[in-house]
Amino acid sequence: MNQPGSSTATGTATTDVTTLDQIYQEILTSTDPAALRDKLQSAARNEKEVILSRPLSNGQDPLAILDPETHTLGCLYILCARLAPNATYPPSLVVIEEFCKRFTPEHARLAPDRMTALAKGITRVALSSNNLKYALSPLYYLVTRYPPNLSILTTLHSHYLTTCVTLRHFTAALPILSVPITNVDLRISDLTYNDNLVYHYAGGVALAALKRWHEAEEFFEICATAPGTAPAAIQYEALKKLTLVQLILYGKTKQTPKYTHAILTRLLKSSPYGNLARAYPLPTDQLTKQIQKDAEVFNTEKNWGLVQQVIDHAPRWLIHKLTSTYLTLGLADIAREIGSASQDEVRATIVSMIETGDINASISVDGTVTFSDPVFNVTKSDIDSALHHAQAQSRLLLDLERTLTSSKEYLAKALKHKDNDGWGPDDDNDGLGGPPSSFAWGDYL
């Protein structure tokens, strides 16, 4: 009988089982999480995670014995090894979810690369079983439990939101999207520039699908205008969707911030989206003809749903323009102006706009519409709400300022800037660099 560590008949050493037993004992007895992390990292790196993906020498599954809360790092490394492509012993979704519910965040933060690998592995296993929806719950536990608070962006944010959008479970993204991102900590997450873009792009898609237009606009704008050495393809996609959302919101597009990549704005101007923005709003029949020319592009780029929303909102914006020209107008005249064949549809649209506060108007029995200046009714609760919001934002800015001024890196750069260049806006040219001399498209989702 071969002893642990001896050679088999073929001359191949069988030290891996014994090594796994030793690692298992280290996991059970270790009182120093950082030291354990180093040993597990060494095992994963030197043996390409083969050792960690196997059972113990007695045939037991270490994941069935180890406690996720007490032995977080050990479970994490073993899970990642078993979730690797072509792993021999993939874990069940029950085991994965149990770990995600119970792991100790402080220990998991010692291995941010493994947490990213875990999220990717969960998605891969769920996709391979044609049940991506089963990844949603474990990823939700990861993204809500791992960071000290949800305002700190991690790689888990983008993985979770991408899964929500892929499954079209848009409401599942709201608990994450409702917390503004105010901080990044590279010590707890191996973030890349693209993670930030994907998070805000996917968030914008989810919010737009839920018709939360103002929030969607903010997310798409953050993605499209994020400063970088070169524009990414996902930023161009975000700029297209931002254009459509702004047409819905304002009846026109808004000027992008001056730090937006110039190449993106030039591309947009010559695109079907730029053509639509210049023509908008038009009477429905004319607008439909304009859009049909580029229908294939809108369909291929998965923006046809937003384009339909733009078409649906066009009559509202045409009516809104009439309020600046006329005091009274008949329903028949309005129908002719907006290209509608039905006065009933026009009446329903105007009533809807009055109810939502888009216009201030009244409709007489004979079908005459009288427009008037909007009346702003501000209640005490509105004022109180605005004050509470301002106070919350003030506290948030104060916390950010304290965090920033306590950063050694910030203080070192500030002192260097003071010594070399002095202070003031004239010295730093308002902090914006010039346009990139070249660009390359980045990976998109």
GIMOTA-V330249 format. One record per backbone hydrogen bond with DSSP energy under -0.5 kcal/mol. CO is the residue of the C=O (numbers start at 1). NH is the residue of the N-H. Records with the same first field share a line. If there is no record, write none. Layout:
CO=NH ; NH
This chain:
3=6
6=14
8=11
12=8
14=5 ; 18
15=19
16=20
17=21
18=22
19=23
20=24
21=25
22=26
23=27
24=28
25=29
26=30
31=33
32=36
33=37
34=38
35=39
36=40
37=41
38=42
39=43
40=44
41=45
42=46
43=47 ; 49
44=49
45=48
47=50
49=53
50=53
51=54
56=59
60=56 ; 62
61=64 ; 65
62=65 ; 66
66=68
67=71
68=104
69=72
71=75
72=76
73=77
74=78
75=79
76=80
77=81
78=82
79=83
81=84
84=87
92=96
93=97
94=98
95=99
96=100
97=101
98=102
99=103
103=105
104=107 ; 108
105=109
107=110
108=111
109=112
111=114 ; 115
112=116
113=117
114=118
115=119
116=120
117=121
118=122
119=123
120=124
121=125
122=126
123=127
124=128
125=129
126=131
127=130
131=134
132=135
133=136 ; 137
134=138
135=139
136=140
137=141
138=142
139=143
140=144
141=145
142=146
149=152
151=153 ; 182 ; 183
153=185
154=157 ; 158
155=159
156=160
157=161
158=162
159=163
160=164
161=165
162=166
163=167
164=168 ; 169
165=168
168=170
169=172
170=173
171=174
173=176 ; 177
174=178
176=179
178=180
180=182
183=153
185=188 ; 189
189=191
192=195 ; 196
193=197
194=198
195=199
196=200
197=201
198=202
199=203
200=204
201=205
202=206
203=207
204=208
205=209
206=210
207=212
208=211
211=213
212=216
213=217
214=218
215=219
216=220
217=221
218=222
219=223
220=224
221=225
222=226
223=226
232=235 ; 236
233=237
234=238
235=239
236=240
237=241
238=242
239=243
240=244
241=245
242=246
243=247
244=248
245=249
246=250 ; 251 ; 252
247=251
257=260
261=264 ; 265
262=266
263=267
264=268
265=269
266=270
268=271 ; 274
271=275
272=276
273=277
274=278
275=279
276=280
283=287
284=288
285=289
286=290
287=291
288=292
289=293
291=294
292=295
294=298
295=299
296=300
297=301
298=303 ; 304
299=302
303=307
304=308
305=309
306=310
307=311
308=312
309=313
310=314
311=314 ; 315
313=317
314=318
315=319
316=320
317=321
318=322
319=323
321=324
322=325 ; 326
327=371
329=369
330=334
331=335
332=336
333=337
334=338
335=339 ; 340
338=284
341=343
342=346
343=347
344=348
345=349
346=350
347=351
348=352
349=353
350=354
351=355
352=356
353=357 ; 358 ; 359
354=357
359=361
360=372
362=370
364=367
367=331
368=364 ; 370
369=329 ; 371
370=362
372=360
374=376
375=377
376=378
377=379
379=383
380=384
381=385
382=386
383=387
384=388
385=389
386=390
387=391
388=392
389=393
390=394
391=395
392=396
393=397
394=398
395=399
396=400
397=401
398=402
399=403
400=404
401=405
402=406
404=407
407=411
408=412
409=413
410=414
411=415
412=416
413=417
414=418
415=419
416=420
417=421 ; 422
424=427 ; 428
425=429 ; 430
428=431
429=432
442=233
443=445
